[in-house]
Amino acid sequence: MSGDESAACRGEQVEQTEREAAKQRLLDQAEADRIPAEEITRAVPDRRWRRGQH
């Protein structure tokens, strides 16, 4: 393997590592922004639905 080929392989490995790190950051951010199910179920009742039940 020539020096150029090994440098290219290293470059691809670095890109792969950076992509994985970026993906992990996005997943961490999404997890931080996620609304817990308990908060969703505590939502204000929809009056239209209630009216239809009477």
C-alpha positions in Angstrom: 0.0 0.0 0.0 1.4 3.4 -0.9 1.5 6.4 1.4 -1.4 8.1 -0.5 -3.7 5.1 0.0 -3.1 4.8 3.7 -3.7 8.6 4.1 -7.0 8.1 2.2 -8.0 5.2 4.4 -7.2 7.3 7.5 -9.2 10.2 6.1 -12.2 7.9 5.6 -11.9 6.6 9.1 -11.8 10.1 10.5 -14.9 11.1 8.4 -16.7 8.0 9.7 -15.8 8.8 13.3 -17.0 12.4 12.8 -20.3 11.3 11.3 -20.9 8.9 14.2 -20.1 11.7 16.7 -22.4 14.1 14.9 -25.2 11.5 14.9 -24.7 10.9 18.6 -24.9 14.6 19.3 -28.2 14.8 17.4 -29.6 11.8 19.3 -28.5 13.3 22.6 -30.1 16.6 21.7 -33.3 14.9 20.6 -33.4 13.0 23.9 -32.9 16.2 25.8 -35.8 17.9 23.8 -38.1 14.9 24.1 -41.3 15.5 26.2 -41.9 12.7 28.7 -45.1 10.7 28.2 -46.4 11.8 31.6 -46.4 15.4 30.4 -48.2 14.5 27.2 -51.0 12.7 29.1 -51.4 15.7 31.4 -52.6 17.8 28.4 -55.7 20.0 28.7 -58.8 17.9 27.8 -60.3 18.6 24.4 -63.7 20.2 25.1 -65.1 19.2 21.6 -64.5 15.5 22.4 -66.1 15.9 25.8 -69.2 17.6 24.3 -69.6 14.6 22.0 -69.7 12.3 25.0 -72.7 13.9 26.7 
